[in-house]
Amino acid sequence: MNKTLTRNDLIEVISNKVGLSLNDSSEMIENIFDFILTELESGHDIKISSFGTFKVKHKKMRMGRNPKTGIDVPIKPRNVVSFYSSNVLKSKFK
């Protein structure tokens, strides 16, 4: 059974590996996530070397179909975050 890695798990790992307190590790993780979110909201891509790139993509309005009723419904335009893994990360899973 696979366990989902949570924010608290990350905080514990940082605390144990770096030797920071749980509060300092928590603050560091929160600052990293806040920075990434702020940059994405500003329209910037986030590239983490040997890991991957986060990009905001704008999706246009399109027509979709309700599978239950078969009725066509418009899907509103929206922005979504996409992640593209680096070649280094991809090579780890071959």
C-alpha positions as CSV (number, residue, x, y, z in Angstrom):
1,M,0.0,0.0,0.0
2,N,1.4,3.4,-1.0
3,K,1.4,6.2,1.6
4,T,0.8,9.7,0.5
5,L,3.6,12.1,1.5
6,T,2.1,15.0,3.4
7,R,3.3,18.4,4.3
8,N,4.0,17.2,7.9
9,D,6.1,14.4,6.5
10,L,8.2,16.9,4.6
11,I,8.6,19.0,7.7
12,E,9.8,16.0,9.7
13,V,12.2,14.9,7.0
14,I,13.7,18.5,6.8
15,S,13.9,18.7,10.6
16,N,15.7,15.3,10.8
17,K,18.1,15.7,7.9
18,V,19.0,19.4,8.4
19,G,18.7,19.5,12.2
20,L,16.2,22.3,12.4
21,S,13.4,22.4,14.9
22,L,9.9,21.4,13.7
23,N,8.8,25.0,13.8
24,D,11.7,26.2,11.7
25,S,11.3,23.4,9.2
26,S,7.6,24.2,9.0
27,E,8.3,27.9,8.4
28,M,10.8,27.0,5.7
29,I,8.4,24.6,3.9
30,E,5.6,27.2,4.1
31,N,7.9,29.9,2.7
32,I,8.9,27.7,-0.2
33,F,5.3,26.9,-1.1
34,D,4.2,30.5,-0.7
35,F,7.0,31.6,-3.0
36,I,6.1,29.1,-5.7
37,L,2.4,30.0,-5.5
38,T,3.2,33.8,-5.7
39,E,5.4,33.3,-8.7
40,L,2.9,31.1,-10.5
41,E,0.1,33.7,-9.8
42,S,2.4,36.4,-11.3
43,G,2.6,34.3,-14.5
44,H,6.2,33.0,-14.0
45,D,7.3,29.5,-14.6
46,I,9.1,27.7,-11.8
47,K,12.0,25.5,-12.9
48,I,13.6,23.3,-10.3
49,S,16.8,21.8,-11.8
50,S,16.8,18.0,-12.1
51,F,13.2,17.9,-10.9
52,G,10.9,19.7,-13.3
53,T,8.9,22.8,-14.2
54,F,5.6,24.2,-13.0
55,K,3.7,26.3,-15.6
56,V,0.4,28.0,-15.6
57,K,-1.6,27.2,-18.7
58,H,-4.7,29.1,-19.8
59,K,-7.5,26.9,-21.0
60,K,-10.1,28.4,-23.3
61,M,-13.8,28.0,-23.1
62,R,-14.9,24.7,-24.7
63,M,-17.9,22.6,-25.0
64,G,-18.2,19.4,-22.9
65,R,-20.8,16.8,-22.6
66,N,-22.5,15.5,-19.4
67,P,-21.9,11.8,-19.7
68,K,-25.0,11.0,-17.7
69,T,-27.5,13.1,-19.7
70,G,-25.6,13.6,-22.9
71,I,-26.3,17.3,-22.8
72,D,-23.7,19.7,-24.1
73,V,-22.5,22.1,-21.5
74,P,-19.9,25.0,-21.7
75,I,-16.7,24.6,-19.7
76,K,-15.5,27.9,-18.5
77,P,-12.1,29.3,-19.3
78,R,-9.6,28.8,-16.5
79,N,-6.0,28.7,-15.5
80,V,-4.4,25.4,-14.5
81,V,-1.0,24.5,-13.1
82,S,0.9,21.9,-15.1
83,F,4.0,20.0,-14.1
84,Y,6.6,18.8,-16.6
85,S,9.2,16.4,-15.1
86,S,12.8,16.9,-16.1
87,N,14.7,14.2,-18.1
88,V,16.7,13.5,-14.9
89,L,13.5,12.7,-13.0
90,K,12.1,10.7,-15.9
91,S,15.2,8.6,-16.1
92,K,14.8,7.5,-12.5
93,F,11.6,5.7,-13.4
94,K,12.7,3.7,-16.5
